[in-house]
Amino acid sequence: MLEHLIFSEESNNQRLVKIGMVLYGVIFALIALDILSDYGDGIEWSHLLVELLVLMIAVVGLSLFWLKRYQSTQSTLHTLQTDLVAANKEAQLWRDESRDLIAGLGAEIQKQFLRWGLSNAEAEVGLLLLKGFSHQEIANIRSASERTVREQARALYRKAGVSGRSSLSAFFLEDLLLPVT
């Protein structure tokens, strides 16, 4: 919820900066056209100098808005990079702390696949399904057709006595979850 508010506020600030840039750009264009018109009409130099001053103010305003937008973009990019580094560190820490458990779970999954009598291809598809890959992604990984992967998944579900991907995942994960009290 807080992230949504922060990003919404940031998005609103970016919109305001863009609107400011457009307005200063329009002001710049209108003043430039007025100066050209006045110069062609032979208007006094003092009037042209005042308009040139206003034109320069518009350029400064446009530059400041551009700088604000650039800094905002860089700040957002830095925040996202920092968050990504932190998430990667946290994931690596979890993997390091859970290495033995993960290896044990992997071994038990393989044993269950053997008990079900899965072929090597079906077991490989099963692991990739448990990891959350789509049929198309599995087909790409295994250099197979999506139809072949679907057939192997159906064979796996039939041999395992489960109704689909969710049931397969639940078979291995339901005992890991704490009971609802």
Rosetta constraint file for C-alpha pairs under 8 A:
AtomPair CA 1 CA 5 HARMONIC 6.44 0.50
AtomPair CA 2 CA 6 HARMONIC 6.19 0.50
AtomPair CA 3 CA 7 HARMONIC 6.06 0.50
AtomPair CA 4 CA 8 HARMONIC 5.88 0.50
AtomPair CA 5 CA 9 HARMONIC 6.00 0.50
AtomPair CA 6 CA 10 HARMONIC 6.07 0.50
AtomPair CA 7 CA 11 HARMONIC 5.87 0.50
AtomPair CA 8 CA 12 HARMONIC 6.12 0.50
AtomPair CA 9 CA 13 HARMONIC 6.20 0.50
AtomPair CA 10 CA 14 HARMONIC 6.19 0.50
AtomPair CA 11 CA 15 HARMONIC 6.21 0.50
AtomPair CA 12 CA 16 HARMONIC 6.22 0.50
AtomPair CA 13 CA 17 HARMONIC 6.20 0.50
AtomPair CA 14 CA 18 HARMONIC 6.20 0.50
AtomPair CA 14 CA 69 HARMONIC 6.79 0.50
AtomPair CA 14 CA 72 HARMONIC 7.73 0.50
AtomPair CA 15 CA 19 HARMONIC 6.14 0.50
AtomPair CA 16 CA 20 HARMONIC 6.07 0.50
AtomPair CA 17 CA 21 HARMONIC 6.14 0.50
AtomPair CA 17 CA 65 HARMONIC 5.99 0.50
AtomPair CA 17 CA 66 HARMONIC 7.88 0.50
AtomPair CA 17 CA 68 HARMONIC 7.38 0.50
AtomPair CA 17 CA 69 HARMONIC 6.41 0.50
AtomPair CA 18 CA 22 HARMONIC 6.22 0.50
AtomPair CA 18 CA 65 HARMONIC 7.82 0.50
AtomPair CA 18 CA 69 HARMONIC 7.80 0.50
AtomPair CA 19 CA 23 HARMONIC 6.15 0.50
AtomPair CA 20 CA 24 HARMONIC 6.11 0.50
AtomPair CA 20 CA 62 HARMONIC 7.70 0.50
AtomPair CA 20 CA 65 HARMONIC 6.74 0.50
AtomPair CA 21 CA 25 HARMONIC 5.99 0.50
AtomPair CA 21 CA 62 HARMONIC 5.56 0.50
AtomPair CA 21 CA 65 HARMONIC 5.85 0.50
AtomPair CA 21 CA 66 HARMONIC 6.97 0.50
AtomPair CA 22 CA 26 HARMONIC 6.13 0.50
AtomPair CA 23 CA 27 HARMONIC 6.15 0.50
AtomPair CA 24 CA 28 HARMONIC 5.99 0.50
AtomPair CA 24 CA 58 HARMONIC 5.72 0.50
AtomPair CA 24 CA 59 HARMONIC 7.56 0.50
AtomPair CA 24 CA 61 HARMONIC 6.58 0.50
AtomPair CA 24 CA 62 HARMONIC 5.47 0.50
AtomPair CA 25 CA 29 HARMONIC 6.18 0.50
AtomPair CA 25 CA 58 HARMONIC 7.56 0.50
AtomPair CA 25 CA 62 HARMONIC 6.69 0.50
AtomPair CA 26 CA 30 HARMONIC 6.10 0.50
AtomPair CA 27 CA 31 HARMONIC 6.06 0.50
AtomPair CA 27 CA 55 HARMONIC 7.98 0.50
AtomPair CA 27 CA 58 HARMONIC 6.67 0.50
AtomPair CA 28 CA 32 HARMONIC 6.05 0.50
AtomPair CA 28 CA 55 HARMONIC 5.84 0.50
AtomPair CA 28 CA 58 HARMONIC 5.59 0.50
AtomPair CA 28 CA 59 HARMONIC 6.86 0.50
AtomPair CA 29 CA 33 HARMONIC 6.17 0.50
AtomPair CA 30 CA 34 HARMONIC 6.13 0.50
AtomPair CA 31 CA 35 HARMONIC 6.08 0.50
AtomPair CA 31 CA 51 HARMONIC 6.86 0.50
AtomPair CA 31 CA 54 HARMONIC 7.64 0.50
AtomPair CA 31 CA 55 HARMONIC 6.09 0.50
AtomPair CA 32 CA 36 HARMONIC 6.28 0.50
AtomPair CA 32 CA 55 HARMONIC 6.95 0.50
AtomPair CA 33 CA 37 HARMONIC 6.14 0.50
AtomPair CA 34 CA 38 HARMONIC 5.95 0.50
AtomPair CA 35 CA 39 HARMONIC 5.93 0.50
AtomPair CA 35 CA 48 HARMONIC 6.33 0.50
AtomPair CA 35 CA 51 HARMONIC 6.66 0.50
AtomPair CA 35 CA 52 HARMONIC 7.48 0.50
AtomPair CA 36 CA 40 HARMONIC 6.22 0.50
AtomPair CA 37 CA 41 HARMONIC 6.28 0.50
AtomPair CA 38 CA 42 HARMONIC 6.26 0.50
AtomPair CA 38 CA 43 HARMONIC 5.34 0.50
AtomPair CA 38 CA 48 HARMONIC 7.31 0.50
AtomPair CA 39 CA 43 HARMONIC 5.87 0.50
AtomPair CA 39 CA 48 HARMONIC 7.36 0.50
AtomPair CA 43 CA 47 HARMONIC 6.97 0.50
AtomPair CA 43 CA 48 HARMONIC 7.19 0.50
AtomPair CA 44 CA 48 HARMONIC 6.58 0.50
AtomPair CA 45 CA 49 HARMONIC 5.99 0.50
AtomPair CA 46 CA 50 HARMONIC 6.37 0.50
AtomPair CA 47 CA 51 HARMONIC 6.39 0.50
AtomPair CA 48 CA 52 HARMONIC 6.06 0.50
AtomPair CA 49 CA 53 HARMONIC 6.16 0.50
AtomPair CA 50 CA 54 HARMONIC 6.38 0.50
AtomPair CA 51 CA 55 HARMONIC 6.07 0.50
AtomPair CA 52 CA 56 HARMONIC 6.17 0.50
AtomPair CA 53 CA 57 HARMONIC 6.28 0.50
AtomPair CA 54 CA 58 HARMONIC 6.27 0.50
AtomPair CA 55 CA 59 HARMONIC 6.35 0.50
AtomPair CA 56 CA 60 HARMONIC 6.22 0.50
AtomPair CA 57 CA 61 HARMONIC 6.14 0.50
AtomPair CA 58 CA 62 HARMONIC 6.02 0.50
AtomPair CA 59 CA 63 HARMONIC 6.06 0.50
AtomPair CA 60 CA 64 HARMONIC 6.15 0.50
AtomPair CA 61 CA 65 HARMONIC 6.26 0.50
AtomPair CA 62 CA 66 HARMONIC 6.18 0.50
AtomPair CA 63 CA 67 HARMONIC 6.08 0.50
AtomPair CA 64 CA 68 HARMONIC 6.14 0.50
AtomPair CA 65 CA 69 HARMONIC 6.19 0.50
AtomPair CA 66 CA 70 HARMONIC 6.14 0.50
AtomPair CA 67 CA 71 HARMONIC 6.10 0.50
AtomPair CA 68 CA 72 HARMONIC 6.04 0.50
AtomPair CA 69 CA 73 HARMONIC 6.14 0.50
AtomPair CA 70 CA 74 HARMONIC 6.19 0.50
AtomPair CA 71 CA 75 HARMONIC 6.02 0.50
AtomPair CA 72 CA 76 HARMONIC 6.15 0.50
AtomPair CA 73 CA 77 HARMONIC 6.11 0.50
AtomPair CA 74 CA 78 HARMONIC 6.07 0.50
AtomPair CA 75 CA 79 HARMONIC 6.17 0.50
AtomPair CA 76 CA 80 HARMONIC 6.18 0.50
AtomPair CA 77 CA 81 HARMONIC 6.14 0.50
AtomPair CA 78 CA 82 HARMONIC 6.09 0.50
AtomPair CA 79 CA 83 HARMONIC 6.10 0.50
AtomPair CA 80 CA 84 HARMONIC 6.08 0.50
AtomPair CA 81 CA 85 HARMONIC 6.19 0.50
AtomPair CA 82 CA 86 HARMONIC 6.21 0.50
AtomPair CA 83 CA 87 HARMONIC 6.08 0.50
AtomPair CA 84 CA 88 HARMONIC 6.08 0.50
AtomPair CA 85 CA 89 HARMONIC 6.16 0.50
AtomPair CA 86 CA 90 HARMONIC 6.14 0.50
AtomPair CA 87 CA 91 HARMONIC 6.08 0.50
AtomPair CA 88 CA 92 HARMONIC 6.08 0.50
AtomPair CA 89 CA 93 HARMONIC 6.07 0.50
AtomPair CA 90 CA 94 HARMONIC 6.19 0.50
AtomPair CA 91 CA 95 HARMONIC 6.17 0.50
AtomPair CA 92 CA 96 HARMONIC 6.02 0.50
AtomPair CA 93 CA 97 HARMONIC 6.07 0.50
AtomPair CA 94 CA 98 HARMONIC 5.89 0.50
AtomPair CA 95 CA 99 HARMONIC 5.55 0.50
AtomPair CA 98 CA 102 HARMONIC 5.92 0.50
AtomPair CA 99 CA 103 HARMONIC 6.09 0.50
AtomPair CA 100 CA 104 HARMONIC 6.07 0.50
AtomPair CA 101 CA 105 HARMONIC 6.04 0.50
AtomPair CA 102 CA 106 HARMONIC 6.03 0.50
AtomPair CA 103 CA 107 HARMONIC 6.17 0.50
AtomPair CA 104 CA 108 HARMONIC 6.16 0.50
AtomPair CA 105 CA 109 HARMONIC 6.09 0.50
AtomPair CA 106 CA 110 HARMONIC 6.26 0.50
AtomPair CA 107 CA 111 HARMONIC 6.25 0.50
AtomPair CA 108 CA 112 HARMONIC 6.18 0.50
AtomPair CA 109 CA 113 HARMONIC 6.18 0.50
AtomPair CA 109 CA 172 HARMONIC 7.43 0.50
AtomPair CA 110 CA 114 HARMONIC 6.31 0.50
AtomPair CA 110 CA 123 HARMONIC 7.60 0.50
AtomPair CA 111 CA 115 HARMONIC 6.29 0.50
AtomPair CA 112 CA 116 HARMONIC 6.22 0.50
AtomPair CA 113 CA 117 HARMONIC 6.32 0.50
AtomPair CA 113 CA 118 HARMONIC 5.63 0.50
AtomPair CA 113 CA 123 HARMONIC 6.21 0.50
AtomPair CA 114 CA 118 HARMONIC 5.99 0.50
AtomPair CA 116 CA 159 HARMONIC 5.84 0.50
AtomPair CA 116 CA 160 HARMONIC 5.80 0.50
AtomPair CA 117 CA 159 HARMONIC 7.24 0.50
AtomPair CA 118 CA 122 HARMONIC 5.63 0.50
AtomPair CA 118 CA 123 HARMONIC 5.81 0.50
AtomPair CA 118 CA 156 HARMONIC 6.58 0.50
AtomPair CA 118 CA 159 HARMONIC 7.29 0.50
AtomPair CA 119 CA 123 HARMONIC 6.12 0.50
AtomPair CA 120 CA 124 HARMONIC 6.14 0.50
AtomPair CA 121 CA 125 HARMONIC 6.17 0.50
AtomPair CA 121 CA 152 HARMONIC 7.33 0.50
AtomPair CA 122 CA 126 HARMONIC 5.99 0.50
AtomPair CA 122 CA 152 HARMONIC 5.35 0.50
AtomPair CA 122 CA 153 HARMONIC 6.67 0.50
AtomPair CA 122 CA 155 HARMONIC 7.40 0.50
AtomPair CA 122 CA 156 HARMONIC 5.96 0.50
AtomPair CA 123 CA 127 HARMONIC 6.26 0.50
AtomPair CA 123 CA 156 HARMONIC 7.66 0.50
AtomPair CA 124 CA 128 HARMONIC 6.33 0.50
AtomPair CA 125 CA 129 HARMONIC 6.04 0.50
AtomPair CA 125 CA 138 HARMONIC 6.99 0.50
AtomPair CA 125 CA 149 HARMONIC 7.01 0.50
AtomPair CA 125 CA 152 HARMONIC 7.06 0.50
AtomPair CA 125 CA 153 HARMONIC 6.62 0.50
AtomPair CA 126 CA 130 HARMONIC 6.16 0.50
AtomPair CA 126 CA 153 HARMONIC 6.94 0.50
AtomPair CA 126 CA 156 HARMONIC 7.09 0.50
AtomPair CA 127 CA 131 HARMONIC 6.26 0.50
AtomPair CA 128 CA 132 HARMONIC 6.51 0.50
AtomPair CA 128 CA 133 HARMONIC 5.74 0.50
AtomPair CA 128 CA 138 HARMONIC 6.64 0.50
AtomPair CA 129 CA 133 HARMONIC 5.43 0.50
AtomPair CA 129 CA 134 HARMONIC 7.03 0.50
AtomPair CA 129 CA 135 HARMONIC 7.90 0.50
AtomPair CA 129 CA 138 HARMONIC 7.92 0.50
AtomPair CA 129 CA 165 HARMONIC 6.83 0.50
AtomPair CA 130 CA 165 HARMONIC 7.52 0.50
AtomPair CA 130 CA 168 HARMONIC 7.56 0.50
AtomPair CA 130 CA 169 HARMONIC 5.97 0.50
AtomPair CA 133 CA 137 HARMONIC 5.82 0.50
AtomPair CA 133 CA 138 HARMONIC 6.17 0.50
AtomPair CA 134 CA 138 HARMONIC 6.17 0.50
AtomPair CA 135 CA 139 HARMONIC 6.10 0.50
AtomPair CA 135 CA 146 HARMONIC 5.94 0.50
AtomPair CA 135 CA 149 HARMONIC 6.20 0.50
AtomPair CA 135 CA 150 HARMONIC 6.54 0.50
AtomPair CA 136 CA 140 HARMONIC 6.25 0.50
AtomPair CA 136 CA 145 HARMONIC 7.93 0.50
AtomPair CA 136 CA 146 HARMONIC 5.37 0.50
AtomPair CA 137 CA 141 HARMONIC 6.18 0.50
AtomPair CA 138 CA 142 HARMONIC 6.01 0.50
AtomPair CA 138 CA 146 HARMONIC 7.69 0.50
AtomPair CA 138 CA 149 HARMONIC 7.06 0.50
AtomPair CA 139 CA 143 HARMONIC 5.65 0.50
AtomPair CA 139 CA 144 HARMONIC 4.74 0.50
AtomPair CA 139 CA 145 HARMONIC 5.39 0.50
AtomPair CA 139 CA 146 HARMONIC 5.12 0.50
AtomPair CA 139 CA 148 HARMONIC 7.84 0.50
AtomPair CA 139 CA 149 HARMONIC 6.10 0.50
AtomPair CA 140 CA 144 HARMONIC 6.53 0.50
AtomPair CA 140 CA 145 HARMONIC 7.75 0.50
AtomPair CA 144 CA 148 HARMONIC 6.56 0.50
AtomPair CA 144 CA 149 HARMONIC 7.08 0.50
AtomPair CA 145 CA 149 HARMONIC 6.52 0.50
AtomPair CA 146 CA 150 HARMONIC 6.18 0.50
AtomPair CA 147 CA 151 HARMONIC 6.25 0.50
AtomPair CA 148 CA 152 HARMONIC 6.19 0.50
AtomPair CA 149 CA 153 HARMONIC 6.06 0.50
AtomPair CA 150 CA 154 HARMONIC 6.16 0.50
AtomPair CA 151 CA 155 HARMONIC 6.19 0.50
AtomPair CA 152 CA 156 HARMONIC 6.14 0.50
AtomPair CA 153 CA 157 HARMONIC 6.18 0.50
AtomPair CA 154 CA 158 HARMONIC 6.11 0.50
AtomPair CA 154 CA 164 HARMONIC 7.91 0.50
AtomPair CA 155 CA 159 HARMONIC 6.11 0.50
AtomPair CA 156 CA 160 HARMONIC 5.97 0.50
AtomPair CA 157 CA 161 HARMONIC 5.84 0.50
AtomPair CA 157 CA 162 HARMONIC 5.10 0.50
AtomPair CA 157 CA 163 HARMONIC 6.17 0.50
AtomPair CA 157 CA 164 HARMONIC 5.99 0.50
AtomPair CA 157 CA 165 HARMONIC 7.90 0.50
AtomPair CA 157 CA 168 HARMONIC 7.36 0.50
AtomPair CA 158 CA 162 HARMONIC 6.54 0.50
AtomPair CA 158 CA 163 HARMONIC 7.68 0.50
AtomPair CA 160 CA 168 HARMONIC 7.91 0.50
AtomPair CA 162 CA 167 HARMONIC 5.58 0.50
AtomPair CA 162 CA 168 HARMONIC 6.12 0.50
AtomPair CA 163 CA 167 HARMONIC 5.95 0.50
AtomPair CA 163 CA 168 HARMONIC 7.69 0.50
AtomPair CA 164 CA 168 HARMONIC 6.18 0.50
AtomPair CA 165 CA 169 HARMONIC 6.21 0.50
AtomPair CA 166 CA 170 HARMONIC 6.05 0.50
AtomPair CA 167 CA 171 HARMONIC 6.05 0.50
AtomPair CA 168 CA 172 HARMONIC 6.92 0.50
AtomPair CA 169 CA 173 HARMONIC 6.03 0.50
AtomPair CA 170 CA 174 HARMONIC 5.10 0.50
AtomPair CA 173 CA 177 HARMONIC 6.94 0.50
